[in-house]
């Protein structure tokens, strides 16, 4: 899934997806960002699913309809790459990996769970601090400095750990681009408490 946004001064969001992600990898961060926009309609934030095809089936069968079917990323402000079983197909697509690399060297990019392995295959995590699902830490450790944390930011790249860390990523992004007050407000509204 991928999303486009209109950007003014401080912060919009996006998503990128074309494989079978874990549903919560995509939905957790989406819900957090979309809730912020729902609470504050004038917030400079647009959250959209962008994909290579209109319908995507998640790893456990949940169906998603993309807001946009589009291959380009350059018009986005931030791309969020979810993990999932289909990632093995994505890492064999040099054209898409090049798009991610080009994007992530100029603009913020993030991943959830094993989406970090896609960012790694694109060349974005070499020598960086990063996190992923616990089952993929050894694989990621071959190129990145793996940190056991829910969310890790290193330069333009932000990675979130396994599955439910998608919610933490959304709150992290809200805090970074819009301030801690909004992140706390959304956290309360969705009745979520970030792990310490």
C-alpha positions in Angstrom: 0.0 0.0 0.0 1.2 3.4 -0.6 -0.2 6.8 0.2 0.2 10.3 -1.2 -0.1 13.5 0.7 -0.1 17.2 0.2 2.7 18.7 2.2 2.9 22.2 3.5 5.4 22.9 6.2 5.7 20.0 8.5 4.2 16.8 7.8 2.1 14.4 5.7 2.2 10.6 5.4 2.2 7.8 2.9 2.2 4.0 2.4 3.7 1.6 -0.1 2.5 -1.9 -0.8 2.1 -4.4 -3.6 2.4 -7.8 -1.9 0.5 -9.8 0.8 1.3 -7.9 4.0 0.3 -8.7 7.5 -2.9 -6.8 7.9 -2.0 -5.1 11.1 1.3 -4.0 9.7 -0.7 -1.8 7.3 -3.8 -1.1 9.3 -2.2 -0.1 12.6 -0.2 2.8 11.3 -3.0 3.8 8.9 -5.6 3.9 11.7 -3.4 6.1 13.9 -2.7 8.6 11.2 -6.2 8.6 9.9 -7.6 9.1 13.4 -5.4 12.2 13.8 -7.0 13.6 10.6 -10.5 12.6 11.7 -10.0 14.4 15.1 -8.4 17.5 13.4 -9.8 17.8 9.8 -7.7 20.8 9.0 -4.5 18.9 9.8 -2.0 19.0 6.9 -2.2 15.2 6.4 -3.5 12.9 3.8 -3.3 9.2 4.3 -3.8 6.9 1.3 -3.2 3.3 0.3 -1.3 3.2 -3.0 -0.7 -0.2 -4.7 0.2 -1.8 -8.0 -3.3 -3.3 -8.3 -6.7 -2.3 -6.9 -7.2 -5.2 -4.6 -4.6 -6.7 -2.3 -5.1 -9.7 -0.1 -3.3 -9.7 3.3 -1.3 -12.6 4.6 -4.3 -14.0 6.5 -7.0 -13.3 3.9 -8.2 -9.7 4.6 -8.9 -7.8 1.4 -7.8 -4.2 0.9 -8.8 -1.8 -1.8 -6.2 0.7 -2.8 -7.2 4.4 -3.0 -4.8 4.7 -5.9 -3.2 2.2 -8.4 0.1 3.8 -9.2 3.7 2.7 -9.5 5.4 6.1 -8.9 6.5 7.2 -5.4 8.1 10.6 -6.1 5.0 12.6 -5.5 4.7 11.3 -1.9 6.2 12.8 1.2 6.6 9.6 3.2 6.3 5.9 2.3 5.5 3.2 4.8 6.4 -0.3 3.8 4.6 -3.1 5.6 6.0 -6.6 6.0 4.4 -10.0 5.2 4.9 -13.2 3.3 4.8 -11.6 -0.1 8.0 -9.6 0.6 10.1 -12.4 -1.0 8.5 -11.5 -4.3 9.1 -7.8 -3.8 12.8 -8.1 -3.0 13.2 -9.8 -6.5 11.9 -6.7 -8.3 14.9 -4.5 -9.0 12.8 -1.7 -10.5 10.6 -1.3 -7.4 13.7 -1.6 -5.1 15.3 1.2 -7.1 12.2 3.4 -6.6 12.4 2.8 -2.9 16.1 3.6 -2.8 15.7 6.8 -4.8 12.8 7.8 -2.6 14.5 6.9 0.7 17.7 8.8 0.0 15.7 12.0 -0.5 12.6 11.7 1.7 11.5 9.9 4.9 10.7 6.2 4.5 9.5 3.7 7.1 8.8 0.1 7.5 6.8 -2.2 9.8 7.8 -5.7 10.8 9.6 -7.6 7.9 9.1 -4.6 5.7 12.6 -3.7 7.0 13.9 -6.6 4.9 12.5 -4.8 1.8 14.2 -1.6 2.8 17.4 -3.6 3.3 17.1 -5.2 -0.1 16.7 -1.7 -1.6 20.0 -0.7 0.0 18.5 1.7 2.6 19.6 -0.1 5.8 23.3 -0.8 5.3 25.1 0.3 8.5 22.0 1.9 10.0 20.3 1.1 13.2 17.0 -0.7 12.5 14.5 -3.1 13.9 12.1 -5.8 12.5 10.1 -8.8 13.6 12.1 -11.0 16.0 12.1 -13.8 13.5 13.9 -11.7 11.0 16.5 -10.0 13.2 19.3 -12.4 12.2 18.7 -11.8 8.5 18.5 -8.0 9.0 21.6 -8.2 11.1 23.7 -9.1 8.1 23.4 -5.5 6.9 22.1 -3.4 9.7 22.8 -2.7 13.4 19.7 -4.4 14.8 18.2 -2.8 17.8 15.6 -4.5 20.0 13.0 -1.7 20.1 9.5 -1.0 19.0 10.6 1.9 16.7 14.1 2.9 15.6 14.9 6.1 13.6 18.2 6.5 11.8 18.3 9.5 9.5 15.5 9.4 6.9 14.7 5.8 7.7 12.4 4.7 10.5 11.7 1.0 11.2 9.1 -0.6 13.5 9.4 -4.0 15.1 6.9 -6.9 14.8 3.3 -6.5 13.9 1.7 -4.4 16.7 4.6 -2.0 16.5 2.7 -0.6 13.5 0.6 1.4 16.0 3.8 2.6 17.7 5.1 3.7 14.4 2.0 5.8 13.7 2.3 7.5 17.0 6.0 8.1 16.5 5.3 9.7 13.2 2.5 11.9 14.6 4.8 13.0 17.4 7.7 13.8 15.0 5.7 15.7 12.4 2.9 17.2 14.5 4.0 17.2 18.1 3.6 15.1 21.3 0.2 16.5 22.2 -1.4 15.2 19.1 0.2 11.8 19.5 -1.0 11.6 23.1 -4.5 12.7 22.0 -4.7 9.9 19.4 -3.2 7.4 21.8 -6.0 8.2 24.3 -8.7 8.1 21.6 -7.7 4.7 20.3 -7.3 3.4 23.9 -3.7 2.4 23.4 -0.8 2.6 25.7 2.7 2.5 24.3 5.0 -0.1 25.9 7.7 1.5 28.0 
